[in-house]
Amino acid sequence: MASDTAVDLATATTLVNALPASSIKDALEDVLAAQADVIAANTAKATALASKDAADAAKAAALAAQATAEADKATALAAQATAEADKAAALAAQATAEADKAAALAAKLVAEEATQVALADGAVSKAEGSLSASDLTAATALVNALPAGAAKTALQARATAVQTAIDAAIAVAAGKGSSLVGIGFKTGSSKLSAANLKKLVNEAKSVKADHNMVSITVQGIGANRDLALNRAVAIISALKKAGISARINLSTSTKAASTARVTFNWQD
């Protein structure tokens, strides 16, 4: 038989079975039996190959499914990594923005503090020049409003020095004084009368007894400069004879008047 198919075998078997019993039929039946074994073997082999192919296909499908799953997992991981990278970038951008905002705020505060320091410095400088209590009060308010730091400390020290100077000036002013005496002369004369001499010396001694006399200002007055000067000299000479010693400030005034001005200045 040229064919190993079951259909051909079945057809041949039908034909052989129709033959009458004989040695030929027996021989043909033996051939058919052998062929049946071949077909069975081929079928078994084909079945085995089919099973193997199915197994290989299943394995390939499993591998493909695994590869797909791993690819999906890799895609998911990549997407997650991208999302995390985007999140990190957003956080970094936010941090940068906040840092920029903080830097801008810090710069603003520094500028504002510099302005406040400049205003306070100007106010203290004004108080240093004027030695005015009101100027110092205004300056102190500006200094006290400054934040703690070297600039504030330095300005506070300067303000304290101004206060010390003001206190000293007040103390000095409290001890200052003067007394004015008018000394009359006869018209055209530079001679002191006894009464005016006594008046002059008594006032000088009174001031000297109560105060620390530091200077005497004598203003000679007369119709001309010579007369005014002579009257002033007469007053100064009288004071010296009376033992009244102090720094003399001399001036003259040409007026048609006869009363010289003598001022006793003291500083206690």
C-alpha positions in Angstrom: 0.0 0.0 0.0 1.3 3.4 -1.0 -0.9 5.3 1.4 -0.7 5.2 5.2 -4.0 6.9 5.8 -6.8 5.2 7.9 -9.3 5.9 5.1 -7.3 3.9 2.6 -6.8 1.2 5.1 -10.5 1.0 5.8 -11.3 0.8 2.1 -8.7 -1.9 1.6 -10.0 -3.9 4.6 -13.5 -3.8 3.1 -12.3 -5.2 -0.2 -10.1 -7.9 1.4 -13.0 -8.9 3.7 -15.1 -9.4 0.7 -12.8 -12.0 -0.8 -13.4 -15.6 -0.3 -11.1 -17.4 2.1 -7.8 -18.2 0.5 -4.1 -17.9 1.0 -4.2 -14.7 -0.9 -6.9 -13.3 1.5 -4.8 -14.4 4.4 -1.7 -12.7 2.9 -3.6 -9.5 2.3 -5.0 -9.6 5.8 -1.5 -9.9 7.2 -0.5 -6.9 5.0 -3.5 -5.0 6.3 -2.6 -5.8 9.9 0.9 -4.6 9.4 -0.3 -1.5 7.7 -2.7 -1.0 10.6 0.2 -1.1 13.0 2.1 1.4 10.8 -0.9 3.7 10.8 -1.4 3.3 14.5 2.3 4.1 15.1 2.1 7.1 12.8 -1.1 8.3 14.6 0.6 7.8 17.9 3.6 9.7 16.7 1.4 12.5 15.2 -0.5 12.7 18.5 2.8 12.9 20.4 4.0 15.6 18.1 0.7 17.4 18.3 0.9 17.2 22.1 4.4 18.5 22.0 3.4 21.3 19.7 0.5 22.1 22.0 2.8 22.1 25.0 5.3 24.2 23.2 2.6 26.6 22.1 1.3 26.7 25.7 4.8 27.4 26.9 5.3 30.0 24.3 2.0 31.6 25.2 2.9 31.5 28.9 6.3 33.1 28.1 4.5 35.7 25.9 2.1 36.4 28.7 5.0 36.7 31.2 6.8 39.0 28.8 3.6 41.0 28.4 3.2 41.2 32.2 6.8 42.2 32.7 6.4 44.8 29.9 3.3 46.1 31.5 5.1 46.1 34.9 8.0 48.0 33.3 5.6 50.4 31.7 3.9 51.0 35.1 7.2 51.4 36.8 8.3 53.9 34.1 5.1 55.8 34.5 5.5 55.8 38.3 9.1 57.0 37.9 8.0 59.7 35.5 5.2 60.7 38.0 7.7 60.8 40.9 10.2 62.7 38.8 7.4 65.2 37.9 6.5 65.5 41.6 10.1 65.9 42.6 10.5 68.6 39.9 7.4 70.4 41.2 8.6 70.2 44.8 12.0 71.6 43.6 10.3 74.4 41.8 8.2 75.1 44.8 11.3 75.1 47.1 13.0 77.5 44.7 10.0 79.8 44.6 9.8 79.8 48.4 13.6 80.4 48.6 13.3 83.3 46.2 10.4 84.7 48.2 12.3 84.3 51.4 15.3 86.0 49.9 13.2 88.9 48.6 11.6 89.3 52.0 15.0 89.3 53.7 16.3 91.9 51.2 13.2 94.0 51.9 13.7 93.8 55.6 17.4 94.7 55.3 16.5 97.7 53.1 13.8 98.8 55.6 16.2 98.4 58.5 18.8 100.4 56.6 16.2 103.2 56.1 15.2 103.1 59.8 18.9 103.2 60.8 19.5 106.1 58.5 16.6 108.0 59.9 17.6 107.3 63.4 21.2 108.3 62.7 20.1 111.6 61.1 17.9 112.3 64.2 20.7 111.6 66.6 23.1 113.8 64.5 20.5 116.6 64.7 20.3 116.2 68.5 24.1 116.2 68.7 24.2 119.5 66.9 21.3 121.2 68.7 21.6 119.7 72.2 17.8 120.1 72.2 15.7 117.9 74.6 12.9 117.7 72.0 15.3 116.6 69.2 16.8 114.0 71.6 13.3 112.7 72.5 12.5 112.3 68.8 15.8 110.6 68.1 15.5 108.2 71.0 12.1 107.1 69.8 13.6 106.2 66.4 16.6 104.4 68.0 14.4 102.4 70.4 12.3 101.2 67.4 15.3 99.6 65.7 15.9 95.9 66.0 18.7 94.8 68.3 22.1 95.0 66.7 25.4 96.8 66.5 23.8 99.9 64.8 21.2 100.3 67.5 23.8 99.9 70.3 26.0 102.5 68.7 23.1 105.0 68.3 22.0 104.4 71.9 25.5 105.2 73.0 25.5 108.5 71.0 22.0 109.4 72.3 23.2 108.8 75.9 26.2 111.1 75.2 23.8 113.7 73.9 21.7 113.4 77.1 24.8 113.8 79.2 25.8 116.9 77.2 22.2 118.3 77.7 22.3 117.6 81.4 25.7 119.4 81.6 24.4 122.4 79.7 21.4 122.6 81.9 23.7 122.5 85.0 25.9 125.2 83.5 23.0 127.4 82.6 21.6 127.1 86.1 24.8 128.5 87.4 25.1 131.4 84.9 24.0 134.9 85.6 24.7 138.6 85.3 23.9 141.9 86.9 23.7 145.2 85.0 24.5 148.6 86.6 24.1 152.0 85.0 26.8 154.5 86.0 26.0 158.1 85.3 28.4 160.9 84.3 28.0 164.6 84.1 27.6 165.9 80.5 31.0 165.9 78.8 32.8 164.5 81.9 34.5 161.1 82.5 34.9 161.6 86.2 33.1 159.2 88.6 31.1 160.9 91.3 31.4 159.5 94.8 27.9 158.2 94.7 28.4 156.4 91.5 31.7 155.0 92.6 30.1 153.6 95.7 27.2 152.2 93.7 29.7 150.5 91.3 31.9 149.0 94.0 29.1 147.8 96.2 27.4 146.0 93.3 30.7 144.4 92.3 31.4 143.2 95.9 27.8 141.9 96.2 28.1 139.8 93.1 31.5 138.6 94.0 30.4 137.6 97.5 27.5 135.5 96.2 28.8 134.1 92.9 31.9 133.1 91.0 32.4 136.2 88.9 34.1 135.3 85.6 34.0 138.6 83.6 33.0 142.2 83.6 31.6 143.9 80.6 32.1 147.7 80.5 30.5 149.8 77.8 31.5 153.4 77.8 29.0 155.8 76.3 29.6 159.3 75.2 29.1 161.9 72.5 32.4 160.8 70.9 34.6 157.8 71.0 37.3 159.5 73.2 34.7 160.4 75.8 33.1 157.0 75.7 36.5 155.3 76.1 37.6 157.6 79.0 34.4 156.8 80.9 35.0 153.1 80.4 38.6 153.5 81.6 37.5 155.4 84.7 35.1 152.6 85.6 37.8 149.9 85.1 40.4 151.9 87.2 37.9 152.3 90.0 37.2 148.5 90.1 40.9 147.7 90.2 41.5 150.1 93.0 38.6 148.4 94.9 40.3 145.0 94.4 37.7 143.7 92.0 39.6 141.5 89.5 38.0 139.6 86.6 38.4 139.4 82.9 37.3 142.7 81.3 35.3 143.0 78.1 35.5 146.6 76.9 33.4 148.3 74.3 32.3 151.9 73.5 29.2 153.5 72.0 29.1 157.0 70.7 25.8 158.3 71.8 24.7 161.6 73.2 24.1 160.0 76.6 25.8 160.0 80.0 25.1 156.5 81.4 27.8 153.8 81.0 26.8 150.2 81.2 28.6 147.8 83.5 27.7 144.1 83.6 29.0 141.6 86.1 28.9 138.1 84.7 29.1 135.0 86.9 29.3 131.2 86.4 28.7 129.2 89.6 
